[in-house]
Amino acid sequence: MPSEAPAIPPESGDTAERNIRFAFFLNLAFTVAEFAGGFVFGSLAITADALHDLGDSFSLGLAWFFEHIARRGPTALFSYGYRRFSLAAAFVNGVVLLIGASLVLRAAIPRLLDPVMPDARGMLLFALVGILVNGVAAVRLKGGRTLNEQMVAWHLVEDLLGWAAILFLSLALMVWEVPVLDPVVSILITLIVLVNVVKSMRRTVVIFLQGVPPSLPLRGVEEHLLRVPGISGIHDLHLWSLDGEHHILTAHVVIPAGSSAEESMAVKCRVRDAATSLGISHATIEMEQAGEACGLEECTGGICGDGRDPAAEGP
């Protein structure tokens, strides 16, 4: 039977799940209120934003579901556990944000030439409520550690900026009749959100493709491990991340020829401790003695010599 023990201590996972769940229910309740407000005030703008928030509610629900799954332990199918489901949610939410931003731009750009005067009083009322709702949720997710939390936070920031803009717009439109301000501000906010979402999605894609975490440059990690007493060299060093928070390392560590089993075990423990000090949560270390047949093509003649990895040297 596969193990069902939690893959991670669940302080971090519990907090992330609670925060996302809170944001989901808050956003869903406000979405229902927006549909009602759009009907009462006869405002297409509020109804359109309600549709946008309905999409956000879907994304938040998906993020909550995946965050819950991500806390499961290793199984026969997913030997590292389910941490990457959180990453999948971050990617899906990024796609939703990109689609939503594209729809906003598609609607806003034509209005630059043919602006429509919105209901300023209705906008003011819902802007105040929208700022309160999204502000409370954003504070809960502030400083989230997982990419899933960070992507959800961008959903809330997008809405918070939008409602702040609607607040100022409604006040301005109650004094001056300049309807073109509505699409101009919408386009500016959307472009800001797009830039940050693209950056977050780039990080997500790099992790999906098992890229080296930006905070742990491969050469720097190698140099740090080479300072461990008793090591002659390191090669076949690989570093990647499960979800942007839990990092994985594998390496062949070379020790002097003739080292005893006790000495080899002591070096392995020191290497693992050094990896842990860098924030690496899972390290797989293969110990080899200098001159031992390695079986890797990058080792000269298949023999472990100075332990350097030519593939890591770059062109």
Summary of the structure (lengths in Angstrom):
residues: 315
radius of gyration: 26.0
end to end distance: 46.5
largest distance: 86.2
contacts: 1039
relative contact order: 0.10
helix: 63%
strand: 10%
